[in-house]
Amino acid sequence: MSLPAWAQVSPQRRAHVERVVAQLDEWARAMHVPAREHDRWRRAGWLHDALRDAPLGDRLAHGPAAADRARAEGERDQGVIDAVRYHTIGFAGWDDVGRMLFLADFLEPGRDASGAPSDRAELARRVPAERDAVMREVARRRIEWVLSSGWPLRPETVAFWNGLVGRSPP
C-alpha cells in the first residue's frame, strides 16, 4: 500500500507519511507483530495524513476527513478508521493500531529536523520494550503543547489521558 489516489499532500507531507510508515515497520519487526496486525499499522500510517494539505478550514479536520474518505473507499477495519480519525488528539477506545500510529506520528525522525534538542529518537528506541510508558510521555507532551498554545483540550483527549493514567475524572 501507499498513499491513496485521493490524497492531497505536499512533498514534505508525503515524506512525513513515509517516515511514519517506516517507523511502524521498524517497531513491528522489533515487536514480532503478526503480518495481519502489521498490515493494519501500515494502512493507518498511509492514511493518517492523506488529506492533511486539503483545504478543510480546521487544522484538526484532516484526520476525520481521511477516516471518512477511507471508509467510503472500502476500509472496513474500525481500528484503522479510529486510528486515522483521532491520531492528532488521542482516543480512549483505540486498539494497538491507534496507539502505534499516535506514537509513530509524534516520534518519526523528521520531527527532529527543527534543530531543537530532542530526545524523540531515544523515546522511539524504547517503544518496543516500554510502549505504555512512552505512550504516557508522548501524550503528556502533546497535551502540554495544546495547553501552551491556548487551545482547549478535546473531550477525547481528556478521556485518552485518563485511561492512560488509570483514573477517571472526579
Legacy VTK file of the C-alpha trace (Angstrom):
# vtk DataFile Version 3.0
C-alpha trace
ASCII
DATASET POLYDATA
POINTS 170 float
0.000 0.000 0.000
0.965 3.636 -0.414
-0.838 6.948 -0.256
-4.315 6.607 -1.747
-5.034 8.195 -5.131
-7.315 10.730 -3.406
-4.569 12.005 -1.080
-3.807 15.717 -1.028
-0.288 16.063 0.354
2.718 18.240 -0.290
6.086 16.613 -0.964
7.095 17.405 2.637
3.932 15.778 3.992
4.495 12.719 1.769
7.987 12.401 3.263
6.493 12.598 6.774
3.971 9.862 5.952
6.751 7.664 4.524
8.793 8.139 7.718
5.765 7.279 9.884
5.234 4.056 7.921
8.950 3.226 8.146
8.839 3.775 11.920
5.807 1.496 12.214
7.614 -1.136 10.130
10.675 -0.955 12.375
8.602 -1.389 15.530
6.530 -4.206 14.026
9.712 -6.148 13.267
11.197 -5.469 16.705
7.954 -6.459 18.445
7.391 -9.562 16.261
3.938 -8.315 15.286
1.927 -10.796 13.187
1.621 -9.898 9.497
-2.103 -9.094 9.678
-1.590 -6.593 12.521
1.467 -5.131 10.809
-0.670 -4.564 7.708
-3.218 -2.658 9.828
-0.433 -0.414 11.173
0.788 0.270 7.635
-2.695 1.117 6.325
-3.240 3.577 9.174
0.185 5.104 8.562
-0.501 5.679 4.871
-3.971 7.088 5.542
-3.430 9.296 8.610
-2.328 12.480 6.807
-3.782 11.716 3.368
-5.878 14.897 3.498
-3.531 17.000 5.623
-2.971 19.514 2.838
-6.583 19.603 1.642
-8.412 22.925 2.153
-10.543 21.834 5.115
-10.501 25.040 7.172
-9.683 23.378 10.510
-6.261 22.087 11.498
-7.826 19.031 13.169
-10.213 18.162 10.312
-7.759 16.120 8.251
-7.953 13.002 10.449
-11.756 12.738 10.464
-11.886 13.651 6.762
-9.324 10.971 5.860
-11.123 8.402 8.043
-14.450 9.154 6.347
-12.887 9.005 2.881
-11.065 5.750 3.666
-14.345 4.200 4.829
-16.093 5.426 1.671
-13.287 3.879 -0.395
-13.658 0.480 1.292
-11.681 0.465 4.557
-13.739 -1.660 6.943
-11.397 -2.077 9.904
-12.837 0.127 12.665
-9.484 0.143 14.465
-7.780 1.619 11.393
-10.599 4.146 10.955
-10.360 5.197 14.631
-6.563 5.429 14.406
-6.784 7.803 11.450
-9.723 9.809 12.853
-8.119 10.556 16.239
-4.375 10.400 15.516
-3.812 14.042 16.490
-5.889 14.125 19.675
-5.885 10.633 21.200
-8.761 8.237 21.773
-9.507 6.046 24.780
-11.126 3.382 22.583
-8.053 2.662 20.470
-6.653 -0.785 19.933
-2.968 -1.275 19.078
-3.146 0.302 15.618
-4.292 3.641 17.044
-1.734 3.608 19.801
1.117 2.789 17.459
0.094 5.426 14.913
-0.128 8.056 17.668
3.426 7.197 18.710
4.865 6.996 15.195
3.300 10.291 14.132
4.947 12.072 17.065
8.251 10.194 17.128
9.118 9.881 13.439
12.684 11.128 12.949
11.810 14.041 10.649
10.238 15.886 13.550
13.765 16.368 14.923
14.669 18.462 11.876
13.598 21.691 13.575
17.025 21.964 15.172
15.621 21.961 18.693
17.202 19.454 21.046
15.041 16.379 21.223
15.003 13.026 22.874
12.441 11.690 20.403
14.938 9.210 18.956
15.502 7.771 22.430
11.762 7.547 23.041
11.292 5.826 19.669
14.033 3.331 20.543
12.202 2.489 23.788
8.789 1.816 22.205
9.174 -1.937 21.561
10.037 -2.682 25.203
8.264 0.198 27.010
5.345 1.181 24.805
2.950 2.161 27.575
5.470 4.354 29.403
6.442 6.079 26.156
2.739 6.494 25.317
2.147 8.382 28.560
5.148 10.622 27.894
4.091 11.393 24.318
0.500 12.079 25.383
1.750 14.366 28.163
3.891 16.323 25.706
1.082 16.678 23.209
-1.305 17.853 25.929
1.244 20.355 27.233
1.653 21.712 23.700
-2.124 22.158 23.301
-2.365 23.891 26.669
0.600 26.183 25.998
-0.989 27.123 22.672
-4.106 28.274 24.495
-6.393 25.759 22.812
-8.992 23.745 24.695
-8.485 20.054 25.294
-10.923 17.915 23.361
-13.049 15.502 25.435
-11.467 12.590 23.519
-8.021 13.763 24.615
-9.058 14.021 28.258
-10.609 10.540 28.185
-7.487 9.172 26.465
-5.212 10.678 29.122
-7.397 9.454 31.973
-7.326 5.960 30.514
-3.536 6.065 30.217
-3.055 7.032 33.837
-5.791 4.732 35.103
-8.003 7.439 36.517
-11.487 8.654 35.824
-12.493 12.237 36.463
-13.912 13.102 39.902
LINES 1 171
170 0 1 2 3 4 5 6 7 8 9 10 11 12 13 14 15 16 17 18 19 20 21 22 23 24 25 26 27 28 29 30 31 32 33 34 35 36 37 38 39 40 41 42 43 44 45 46 47 48 49 50 51 52 53 54 55 56 57 58 59 60 61 62 63 64 65 66 67 68 69 70 71 72 73 74 75 76 77 78 79 80 81 82 83 84 85 86 87 88 89 90 91 92 93 94 95 96 97 98 99 100 101 102 103 104 105 106 107 108 109 110 111 112 113 114 115 116 117 118 119 120 121 122 123 124 125 126 127 128 129 130 131 132 133 134 135 136 137 138 139 140 141 142 143 144 145 146 147 148 149 150 151 152 153 154 155 156 157 158 159 160 161 162 163 164 165 166 167 168 169
